[in-house]
Amino acid sequence: MLKKFCPQSGLTVILLAVVVAFTLSGCAGKQMCHAPQEEIYPCQGEAESLFERQMADFYNSWKGVPWRLGKDGRDGLDCSAFMQKAVRSLLGTNLPRTVVEMVHYGRELRREELRPGDLVFFRTGYKVKHVGMYLGNSRFMHVSSSKGVSIASLQPADGYGGYWNSKYWCVRRIR
């Protein structure tokens, strides 16, 4: 048998209204932005630049495309092909085809100097190299062999105990 909820007094209704109002007002002052990562985070005023929005659009247009060694299309591509496309689209520059060639292109920087659009390189095996594009907030877009085009973190909070952090090699600025 269903029982109707009837507050004993108007005080319960007022208290509920106050709680809802405070909860909603806490969100009202924060602008939410869809960044090129799997989650939504508050913007820092006008910090989201046109370039960052372009990176988000580029990422979203390729998200989930599977990894395929030596390929460079919508049916699959590898990390260097994805970075060639990203750099050509976002920075107007043509990169060499392989990670081993790309790592000599542009200007080498210290890790502390990372900015959105920089290329982040990793050594994932004895002869295996990997590349992604830094997005900010310790995140980069790349082509994962398990997830395809996706976003990963340089921090241990990525669910892999800092896998990419432990494989970090260098960073290059193309622009």
Sequence and secondary structure as in RCSB ss.txt:
>XXXX:A:sequence
MLKKFCPQSGLTVILLAVVVAFTLSGCAGKQMCHAPQEEIYPCQGEAESLFERQMADFYNSWKGVPWRLGKDGRD
GLDCSAFMQKAVRSLLGTNLPRTVVEMVHYGRELRREELRPGDLVFFRTGYKVKHVGMYLGNSRFMHVSSSKGVS
IASLQPADGYGGYWNSKYWCVRRIR
>XXXX:A:secstr
       SSHHHHHHHHHHHHHHHHHHHT  EEE SSSSEEE  TT S HHHHHHHHHHHHHTT  B TT EETT
EE HHHHHHHHHHHHH     SSHHHHTTSSEEE GGG  TT EEEEE SSS EEEEEEEETTEEEEEETTTEEE
EEESSGGGTTSSHHHHHEEEEEE  
